[in-house]
Amino acid sequence: VSRAAGHWVTNRGRRMRTDEMMRLQGMDEKGFVQVVSDRQLGKQVGNAMSQNILERIMVSLLPAAGLVPRNCTLHDRWQ
């Protein structure tokens, strides 16, 4: 069995569901329209970068690149 089948949850004796994988990546599965198989979705979610990581990068990067007004203060919710 490959990793594409999902990660094993030891204390539950089963593989992770796609909604659990999405929450682990910081994604809200409510309102999400799935148009691929569960296996494909699991691969895509597994290859995604966590939203909190992207947010931390953008909060630092945008001001450094001069892409936000000087009077605008971005808040790093994960600090």
Protein Blocks (a to p, Z undefined) as FASTA:
>chain_A
ZZknopcdfknopacdfklmmmmnopafehpacfbdfklmmmmmmmpccfklmmmmmmmm
mmmnopacfklccddfkZZ
